[in-house]
């Protein structure tokens, strides 16, 4: 088969076939009497092998080795291709994310594009000071892409930078709560914690809804941050988690303050006091936890709390009894 017909049937141009011959990849087995290249069935089969390997991303040099070197194993070749493809996908995914963030910033000229690029690079800087300045740059009117702020907030471990990122997200307006909520699905508790901490500083019912979802998180720390945030918003769904925090001694002072803030109506105050009484009576509640629960009754108004303190003033645990008597005295003087 002559080169023109091979080109038509294989889809490989005559010019590329001649290039393959120059490289020694595919040499036509014979020549016609007029000197034209003539390809055998085996030559054509090799052309298709070359094209198949090219489709995998191999260079022509690698294809030559793969076809001619008996020691060039397919497993090593495929493994290397997998690694290089993953690296390329990662790089292109990062580029796509960067371009999407620039597009979101809606720049009007190239100067703005370059400013956004500089800002994105600063958010990924190894320097905490540089990252913090980038987070705070929204105060200077620089459009900080929300997606970039969320990604940075979910990965930031330095407290000052994390605080600056949370502040910037709170100023960013719509879109941030939904993006932060994705962090609640992370398998890493620290990421979920950072998502809750950021949501806690965002106003609005959308953020509150995601915080409610976090009350069911398997990690007690994540649940605790969500409960404290919801407590300050007056959301009674946080009460059970706040009571658990008092029992566990985990941010118990803040939890008790949140419970006090929630007890602004008689029904909720009685519900909180009843929850405290229930946990006091639980056989697994140790002495330190009973002491914390008794103290938590201090700022809970209503008859349920007063009756509980009266009962506790005769408790077998002397520390609990003394605390209850002191709290009753304070209630009487009020």
C-alpha positions as CSV (number, residue, x, y, z in Angstrom):
1,X,0.0,0.0,0.0
2,X,1.4,3.4,-1.0
3,X,1.8,6.3,1.4
4,X,-1.2,8.2,0.1
5,X,-3.6,5.4,0.5
6,X,-2.1,4.6,4.0
7,X,-2.7,8.2,4.9
8,X,-6.3,8.1,3.8
9,X,-7.1,4.9,5.6
10,X,-5.3,5.5,8.8
11,X,-6.0,9.2,9.2
12,X,-2.3,9.9,9.7
13,X,-1.0,12.5,7.3
14,X,1.7,11.6,4.7
15,X,3.9,14.3,6.3
16,X,3.6,12.6,9.7
17,X,4.3,9.2,8.1
18,X,7.5,10.5,6.7
19,X,8.3,12.0,10.1
20,X,7.8,8.6,11.7
21,X,10.1,7.1,9.1
22,X,12.8,9.7,9.9
23,X,12.5,8.8,13.6
24,X,12.7,5.1,12.9
25,X,9.2,4.5,14.3
26,X,7.6,3.1,11.2
27,X,9.7,2.3,8.2
28,X,7.9,1.0,5.0
29,X,9.0,-2.5,4.3
30,X,9.6,-1.9,0.6
31,X,9.7,0.4,-2.4
32,X,8.0,0.2,-5.7
33,X,9.9,0.0,-9.0
34,X,9.5,3.8,-9.2
35,X,10.9,4.2,-5.7
36,X,7.7,5.0,-3.9
37,X,7.3,3.9,-0.3
38,X,5.2,0.7,0.1
39,X,3.7,-0.3,3.4
40,X,3.0,-3.9,4.3
41,X,0.1,-5.1,6.6
42,X,2.6,-5.3,9.5
43,X,3.8,-1.7,8.8
44,X,0.2,-0.5,9.0
45,X,-0.4,-2.4,12.2
46,X,2.6,-0.7,13.7
47,X,1.2,2.7,12.6
48,X,-2.0,2.0,14.6
49,X,0.1,0.9,17.6
50,X,2.0,4.2,17.4
51,X,-1.3,6.2,17.2
52,X,-2.8,4.3,20.1
53,X,0.1,5.0,22.3
54,X,0.1,8.7,21.2
55,X,-3.5,8.9,22.4
56,X,-2.3,8.0,25.9
57,X,-0.1,11.0,25.9
58,X,3.3,9.3,25.2
59,X,6.0,11.2,23.4
60,X,7.2,9.7,20.1
61,X,10.5,8.9,21.9
62,X,8.6,6.9,24.6
63,X,6.6,5.1,21.9
64,X,9.8,4.0,20.2
65,X,11.0,2.5,23.4
66,X,7.7,0.9,24.2
67,X,7.6,-0.8,20.8
68,X,11.3,-1.8,20.4
69,X,12.8,-2.2,23.9
70,X,11.9,-5.6,25.4
71,X,12.9,-4.3,28.9
72,X,10.4,-1.4,28.8
73,X,7.5,-2.8,30.8
74,X,3.9,-1.7,30.3
75,X,3.2,-1.5,34.0
76,X,6.0,1.0,34.6
77,X,4.9,3.0,31.6
78,X,1.3,3.1,32.6
79,X,2.2,4.0,36.2
80,X,4.3,6.9,35.0
81,X,1.4,8.1,32.7
82,X,-1.0,7.9,35.6
83,X,1.3,10.1,37.8
84,X,1.8,12.7,35.1
85,X,-1.9,12.8,34.2
86,X,-2.8,13.4,37.9
87,X,-0.2,16.2,38.1
88,X,-1.6,17.8,34.9
89,X,-5.2,17.5,36.2
90,X,-4.2,19.0,39.5
91,X,-2.5,21.9,37.8
92,X,-5.3,22.5,35.4
93,X,-7.9,22.3,38.2
94,X,-6.0,24.9,40.2
95,X,-5.8,27.1,37.1
96,X,-9.6,26.6,36.4
97,X,-10.3,27.6,40.1
98,X,-8.1,30.7,39.8
99,X,-9.7,31.7,36.5
100,X,-13.2,31.2,38.0
101,X,-12.4,33.4,41.0
102,X,-11.0,36.1,38.7
103,X,-14.2,35.9,36.6
104,X,-16.3,36.2,39.8
105,X,-14.5,39.3,40.8
106,X,-15.7,40.8,37.5
107,X,-12.6,42.9,36.7
108,X,-13.1,45.8,34.3
109,X,-9.5,46.1,33.1
110,X,-6.2,44.2,33.2
111,X,-5.0,46.2,36.2
112,X,-7.9,44.7,38.2
113,X,-7.1,41.3,36.9
114,X,-3.5,41.6,38.0
115,X,-4.7,42.9,41.4
116,X,-6.9,39.9,41.9
117,X,-4.2,37.5,40.9
118,X,-1.8,39.1,43.3
119,X,-4.4,38.8,46.1
120,X,-5.0,35.1,45.3
121,X,-1.3,34.5,45.5
122,X,-1.1,36.3,48.8
123,X,-3.9,34.2,50.3
124,X,-1.7,31.1,49.6
125,X,1.5,32.7,50.9
126,X,3.6,30.8,53.5
127,X,3.7,34.0,55.5
128,X,0.9,34.5,58.0
129,X,1.3,38.3,57.9
130,X,0.9,38.3,54.1
131,X,-2.2,36.1,54.3
132,X,-3.7,38.3,57.0
133,X,-3.1,41.5,55.0
134,X,-4.7,39.8,52.0
135,X,-7.8,38.8,54.0
136,X,-8.2,42.4,55.4
137,X,-7.7,44.0,51.9
138,X,-11.5,44.0,51.4
139,X,-11.6,46.9,53.9
140,X,-9.7,48.8,51.2
141,X,-12.3,48.1,48.6
142,X,-10.4,45.3,46.8
143,X,-12.8,42.6,45.5
144,X,-11.8,39.4,47.3
145,X,-13.3,36.4,45.6
146,X,-15.6,34.6,48.1
147,X,-14.6,31.1,46.9
148,X,-10.9,31.9,47.7
149,X,-11.8,33.3,51.1
150,X,-13.8,30.2,52.0
151,X,-11.0,27.9,50.9
152,X,-8.5,29.9,52.9
153,X,-10.7,30.0,56.0
154,X,-11.3,26.2,55.9
155,X,-7.6,25.5,55.8
156,X,-6.2,28.3,57.9
157,X,-4.6,27.2,61.3
158,X,-3.0,30.5,62.4
159,X,-5.5,32.1,64.8
160,X,-5.0,35.8,63.8
161,X,-5.2,35.0,60.1
162,X,-8.3,32.8,60.7
163,X,-10.0,35.7,62.5
164,X,-9.2,38.0,59.6
165,X,-10.7,35.6,57.1
166,X,-13.8,35.1,59.2
167,X,-14.2,38.9,59.3
168,X,-13.8,39.2,55.6
169,X,-16.3,36.4,55.0
170,X,-18.8,38.2,57.2
171,X,-18.5,41.3,55.0
172,X,-18.7,39.3,51.7
173,X,-22.5,39.1,51.6
174,X,-24.4,36.4,49.8
175,X,-22.9,33.1,48.7
176,X,-20.5,32.6,51.6
177,X,-22.8,30.5,53.9
178,X,-23.5,27.9,51.2
179,X,-19.9,27.6,50.3
180,X,-18.9,27.3,54.0
181,X,-21.6,24.6,54.5
182,X,-19.6,22.4,52.1
183,X,-16.9,22.3,54.8
184,X,-19.4,20.7,57.1
185,X,-19.2,17.6,54.9
186,X,-15.4,17.3,55.3
187,X,-14.2,14.0,56.9
188,X,-11.7,16.2,59.0
189,X,-13.2,17.5,62.2
190,X,-10.8,20.5,62.2
191,X,-12.2,21.6,58.8
192,X,-15.8,21.3,60.1
193,X,-14.8,23.3,63.1
194,X,-13.5,26.1,61.0
195,X,-16.6,26.1,58.9
196,X,-18.8,26.4,62.0
197,X,-16.6,29.2,63.4
198,X,-16.9,31.1,60.2
199,X,-20.7,30.6,60.0
200,X,-21.0,31.7,63.6
201,X,-19.9,35.2,62.6
202,X,-22.3,35.5,59.6
203,X,-25.7,37.0,60.1
204,X,-28.9,35.7,58.6
205,X,-31.1,32.7,58.7
206,X,-29.1,30.8,56.1
207,X,-26.0,30.7,58.3
208,X,-28.2,29.7,61.3
209,X,-29.7,26.9,59.3
210,X,-26.3,25.4,58.6
211,X,-25.3,25.8,62.3
212,X,-28.4,23.8,63.2
213,X,-27.2,21.1,60.9
214,X,-23.9,21.1,62.7
215,X,-25.6,20.2,66.0
216,X,-25.8,16.7,64.7
217,X,-22.0,16.5,64.0
218,X,-20.3,13.4,65.4
219,X,-17.5,15.6,66.9
220,X,-18.4,17.2,70.2
221,X,-16.2,20.2,69.5
222,X,-18.0,21.0,66.3
223,X,-21.3,20.6,68.0
224,X,-20.2,22.9,70.8
225,X,-19.2,25.7,68.6
226,X,-22.5,25.5,66.7
227,X,-24.4,25.4,70.0
228,X,-22.7,28.5,71.4
229,X,-23.3,30.4,68.2
230,X,-27.0,29.4,68.1
231,X,-27.4,30.2,71.8
232,X,-26.3,33.8,71.2
233,X,-29.0,33.9,68.5
234,X,-31.7,32.7,70.8
235,X,-32.1,29.3,69.2
236,X,-33.5,26.9,71.8
237,X,-32.4,23.8,69.7
238,X,-28.9,24.4,71.1
239,X,-30.0,23.7,74.7
240,X,-29.3,19.9,74.8
241,X,-25.8,20.4,73.4
242,X,-25.1,23.3,75.8
243,X,-26.1,21.1,78.7
244,X,-23.8,18.4,77.5
245,X,-21.0,20.9,77.4
246,X,-21.6,21.8,81.0
247,X,-21.5,18.2,82.0
248,X,-18.3,17.5,80.1
249,X,-16.6,20.6,81.3
250,X,-15.9,21.7,77.7
251,X,-16.3,25.5,77.4
252,X,-18.8,25.1,80.3
253,X,-18.7,28.7,81.4
254,X,-19.6,29.9,77.9
255,X,-22.2,27.2,77.7
256,X,-23.8,28.3,81.0
257,X,-23.8,31.9,79.9
258,X,-25.6,30.9,76.7
259,X,-28.1,28.9,78.7
260,X,-28.7,32.0,80.8
261,X,-29.2,34.1,77.7
262,X,-31.8,31.6,76.4
263,X,-33.8,31.6,79.6
264,X,-35.6,34.9,78.8
265,X,-39.0,33.4,78.8
266,X,-40.6,31.2,81.5
267,X,-41.2,28.2,79.4
268,X,-37.6,28.0,78.1
269,X,-36.2,28.8,81.6
270,X,-38.2,25.8,83.0
271,X,-37.0,23.6,80.1
272,X,-33.4,24.4,80.8
273,X,-33.8,23.9,84.6
274,X,-35.5,20.6,84.0
275,X,-32.7,19.5,81.7
276,X,-30.1,20.4,84.4
277,X,-32.1,18.4,87.0
278,X,-32.3,15.4,84.7
279,X,-28.5,15.4,84.2
280,X,-27.9,15.9,87.9
281,X,-29.9,12.8,88.6
282,X,-28.1,10.7,86.0
283,X,-26.0,8.0,87.6
284,X,-23.0,8.6,85.3
285,X,-22.8,12.3,86.3
286,X,-19.7,12.7,88.5
287,X,-19.1,15.1,91.3
288,X,-17.3,17.8,89.2
289,X,-20.1,17.8,86.7
290,X,-22.8,18.0,89.4
291,X,-21.0,21.0,90.7
292,X,-20.9,22.7,87.3
293,X,-24.6,21.9,86.7
294,X,-25.5,23.4,90.1
295,X,-23.6,26.6,89.2
296,X,-25.4,26.7,85.9
297,X,-28.7,27.2,87.7
298,X,-27.4,30.5,89.1
299,X,-28.9,32.7,86.3
300,X,-31.8,30.5,85.3
301,X,-35.0,32.2,86.5
302,X,-38.3,30.5,87.5
303,X,-39.7,28.1,90.0
304,X,-38.2,25.0,88.5
305,X,-34.7,26.3,89.0
306,X,-35.6,27.5,92.6
307,X,-37.0,24.1,93.5
308,X,-33.9,22.4,92.1
309,X,-31.6,24.6,94.2
310,X,-33.7,24.0,97.3
311,X,-33.4,20.2,96.8
312,X,-29.6,20.5,96.1
313,X,-29.1,22.6,99.3
314,X,-29.5,19.3,101.1
315,X,-27.4,17.3,98.7
316,X,-25.1,14.6,100.1
317,X,-22.2,16.3,98.3
318,X,-21.2,19.1,100.6
319,X,-19.7,21.2,97.8
320,X,-23.0,21.0,95.8
321,X,-25.1,21.7,98.9
322,X,-23.0,24.8,99.8
323,X,-23.2,26.1,96.2
324,X,-26.9,25.6,96.1
325,X,-27.4,27.4,99.5
326,X,-25.3,30.4,98.3
327,X,-27.2,30.6,95.0
328,X,-30.5,30.5,96.9
329,X,-29.3,33.3,99.1
330,X,-28.5,35.4,96.1
331,X,-31.9,34.8,94.6
332,X,-33.5,35.9,97.9
333,X,-31.5,39.1,98.0
334,X,-32.6,39.9,94.5
